[in-house]
Amino acid sequence: MNASKFNKLITNVLAPIFRCKYLPCIHIVKLFNKPSEVISIAGKGVDTPDDPIYMTAHRGVTSIAPENTIPAYEEAVRLGYYSAECDIHRTKDGVWVLIHNDTVDKYFCEYGEIKEADFEDVRKYSFKGGSNFWAYDDLKIPTLDEFLDVFVGSNTRPQIEIKA
């Protein structure tokens, strides 16, 4: 198995298996068909304590809740992820909100750019998609402050990607 296929195996199969609240950071040891070239963050080799792999919940745990929502990040904290990444954009009136795209039509029953909408209006948008979106009462687009509040008292680190 070449390195590229092995990395895909780790990403798509092994990493999801290791989501566990008792493992805030994970070192995946490559047991079979080790690639001939070194795949290492630390540069000392893949089987050393100096080469940890940190699991990040990209846009939250999106298999449980819609991306960039409070329930998705609460799940990341509950499962003990090392970090949880969000994307933020500013509304017309300057409020930072969590949304990946600059338009709202992917997950909301609205159209247009987030930068052209006031926060009060954005807060009224209804979700139309994402994992289990129907299971969450009153699911709304969160603010950056609400996102940061999720991590208070946890070992999970917030990771913020500023889009605009």
C-alpha positions in Angstrom: 0.0 0.0 0.0 1.5 3.4 -1.0 1.6 6.4 1.3 -1.2 8.2 -0.3 -3.6 5.2 0.0 -2.5 4.7 3.6 -3.2 8.3 4.5 -6.7 8.0 3.0 -7.2 4.9 5.1 -6.2 6.8 8.2 -8.4 9.8 7.3 -11.5 7.8 6.2 -11.4 4.7 8.4 -9.1 4.8 11.4 -9.5 8.4 12.5 -13.3 8.3 12.9 -12.9 5.1 14.9 -10.7 6.8 17.4 -13.2 9.6 18.3 -13.3 9.1 22.1 -13.8 11.4 25.0 -10.8 9.8 26.7 -8.4 10.6 23.9 -7.9 14.4 23.5 -4.9 13.8 21.3 -4.3 10.7 19.3 -1.2 9.0 17.9 -2.1 6.6 15.2 0.6 3.9 14.9 0.9 2.5 11.4 1.0 -1.2 12.0 1.0 -2.8 8.6 2.4 -1.9 5.2 4.4 1.0 6.6 5.3 3.4 3.8 9.0 3.6 2.9 9.1 7.4 3.1 8.6 9.1 6.5 5.2 10.6 7.2 5.9 12.7 10.2 5.0 16.1 11.7 8.0 16.0 14.1 10.5 14.7 11.5 11.8 12.0 13.9 9.6 9.2 12.5 6.1 8.0 12.8 6.4 5.7 15.8 7.8 8.2 18.3 6.0 10.2 21.1 7.4 13.4 19.3 5.0 12.8 16.4 1.5 13.1 17.8 -1.6 13.4 15.6 -4.2 15.9 16.9 -7.8 15.3 15.9 -9.7 18.5 14.9 -13.5 18.5 14.5 -13.7 20.4 11.2 -16.8 22.6 11.4 -17.7 20.6 14.5 -18.9 16.9 14.5 -20.8 17.2 11.3 -21.9 13.5 11.4 -24.1 14.4 14.4 -25.2 18.0 13.8 -25.1 20.5 10.9 -21.7 22.1 10.4 -20.8 25.3 12.2 -23.6 24.9 14.8 -23.5 24.9 18.6 -24.6 21.2 18.8 -21.8 20.2 16.4 -19.2 21.9 18.7 -20.8 20.6 21.9 -20.3 17.1 20.5 -16.7 17.8 19.7 -16.1 18.9 23.3 -18.0 15.8 24.6 -15.9 13.5 22.5 -12.7 15.1 23.6 -11.4 16.4 20.3 -8.1 18.3 20.5 -9.6 21.3 18.6 -12.8 22.3 16.7 -12.6 24.5 13.7 -15.2 27.1 12.6 -15.5 29.5 9.7 -16.7 33.0 10.4 -18.1 35.8 8.3 -19.3 39.3 9.3 -22.9 40.4 8.8 -23.8 43.8 7.4 -24.0 45.3 10.9 -20.6 43.8 11.9 -21.5 40.7 13.9 -19.2 37.7 13.5 -21.3 34.5 12.7 -20.4 30.9 12.0 -20.9 30.0 8.4 -18.5 28.5 5.8 -19.7 30.0 2.6 -20.3 33.7 1.9 -23.8 32.9 0.8 -26.5 31.4 3.0 -28.4 29.2 0.5 -26.6 25.9 1.3 -28.1 25.4 4.7 -30.8 28.0 5.1 -34.2 28.7 3.4 -32.8 32.1 2.3 -30.6 33.4 -0.5 -27.9 36.1 -0.6 -24.5 37.0 0.9 -24.0 37.0 4.7 -22.3 40.4 4.4 -25.5 41.9 3.0 -27.8 40.8 5.8 -28.3 42.2 9.3 -27.7 39.9 12.2 -31.3 40.2 13.4 -32.4 38.9 10.0 -29.8 36.1 9.9 -30.8 34.9 13.3 -34.3 34.2 11.9 -33.1 32.0 9.1 -34.3 28.4 9.3 -32.0 25.4 8.6 -32.9 23.3 5.6 -30.0 20.8 5.7 -27.1 19.3 7.4 -26.8 16.2 9.6 -29.9 15.7 11.7 -30.9 19.3 11.4 -34.5 18.4 12.2 -33.5 16.9 15.6 -32.5 20.3 17.1 -35.2 22.7 18.3 -34.7 26.3 17.3 -31.3 25.7 15.6 -29.9 29.1 14.6 -26.7 30.4 13.1 -24.4 31.0 16.1 -22.2 34.1 16.8 -18.5 33.9 17.5 -19.1 34.6 21.2 -21.5 31.7 21.4 -19.0 29.4 19.7 -16.2 30.4 22.2 -18.5 29.8 25.2 -18.8 26.1 24.2 -15.1 25.6 25.1 -15.1 27.2 28.5 -13.9 24.6 31.0 -13.0 22.0 28.4 -9.7 20.7 27.0 -10.9 21.3 23.4 -9.4 24.3 21.7 -11.3 26.6 19.4 -9.8 27.1 16.0 -11.2 30.0 13.9 -10.9 30.6 10.2 -11.8 34.1 9.3 -13.4 34.1 5.9 -14.1 37.8 5.4 
